[in-house]
Amino acid sequence: MSSRSSPAALSNLPKRERQIVDALYRVGEATVSEVIEQLPDPPSYSAVRATLRVLEDKGLVRHRVDGPRYVYVPALAADKAAGAAVRHLVTTFFAGSTEQAVMALLEAGDLELNEEERARLSDRIRESRKNGR
């Protein structure tokens, strides 16, 4: 992984690069054709291939050779990318307030928690409190 690859690098991508990286995180790994299938209003094959090369140069995507094809994967582990995305979301939309972000999730009408999820959240909050967070 390139020294430039970091969770923060994912936050500042142009729209099409972000769509391609998001597609790779959704499917785990993909050829250029498979990435194209995941994109809204997809550009040409050569445009996607060129964008994947740019993302490799940025250290955000890697590839392996599978016969005549390149198979692309995100260079950053999904859990690190998810953490960066959440931090970016909280900072951008909730002025850094974790409470406001959690309340927005809880108040979203189409999202519901079952009892097991509520119990896990309560456990995490208690654990966080013990650790001074």
N, C-alpha and C positions, 0 to 999 in steps of 0.2 A: 504494500500500500504506500502510496506517495506520502511525503511529509506534508503535502498540502491537503490531504484528505482528512477531514474532520467533520464532526457533527455540524459545526457552524457553517461550513462550506455548503451544506445542503440548504441552508436558509436563504441564500442569496442567488439562487439559480434563475435564469430566464425561464419563462413559462414552458416552452417546449422541452428544455432540458429537465425541468421539474417533472413534467408528465412522463418522460421516459424513465427517469429514476423511480418515480412512483410505480410505474408499470412493472419494473424489475422487482421492487419490493413486494408487490402483490403476487407475482407468479414465482419468485425465487430465482429463476434463471430463464433466459430466453434467447432465441436467435433474433436477427433483425426482423424477419417476417413475423415472428411471434410478438415482438414488441409492437409492430405496426398494428396487429390485431387488437391490441390493448388501448390504442390511442384514439381520442375523439378527433375527427377530421384529420386523418393521418397524412403527413407529407409523403414524398416519394421514398422509395427504398434507399436511394443514395443519400437523401437528406438525413434519414434516420441513422444510417451507417456512419455518416460524417459526424453527427451529433454524439453518437456513442464513442467515437474516437476522441472528441473534445472532452467528454466526460471521463474517459480513461486518462487523458492528459491532466485533468484536474484531480485525478486520484480517487474518483467517486465510483468508478465502474472498472471491473476487470473482465478478461475473457479467457476462455480455454478453447482449444481447438478440438472439434469433434468431427473427424473426417474432413470434409470440405467446408464445414461450417464453423463459424465462431459462435460460442455460447457465452452470453454476457451475464454477469452477476454483480450485485452491488458490492462495493469494496468495504463498506462499513456495515458492521453487524446490525441487524434489524433493531435490536434493543437499544443500541446507542443512537441510531437514527431516530427511533421513536422518542427517546428522551429529549433529543435536540428539538424535534418537532413540537413536543409539548412545551418546552421552555420558550420556544419562539412564539407559540400561540398565546401563552400566558403573558409574556412580555408585550406582544403586539396588541392583543385585543382586551387584556384585562389589567393593563398597567402594572404587571408584575404580581398581581394579587392571586395567589393560589385559591383563596377562599372564593373569590368571584368566579374563577374558572370552574371550580367544583360545583358551585351553586348553579351556574349556567348549565352544566351537564345534568344535574339533578332535576332542574326545572324544564329541560327539553321535553316537550310533550310526547315525542315518539320514542324516548329512551326510558326503559324501566329496569329497576333492579329487583332481582328476586331475593329471598331471605338469605340465601347462602352468600350472595354478593354483598348484601348489607353487612353481614357478619364479618366478611373479609375486610371490608372498608373500615368498619369499627376497629378491628384488630390492628390494621395499618395505622389508623389515627392514634391509637393508644401507643403503638410502637414508636411512632414519630415523636409523640410527646415525651416518651422516656428518653429518646435520643436528642432532645432539645431542638427539634425541627418544627 
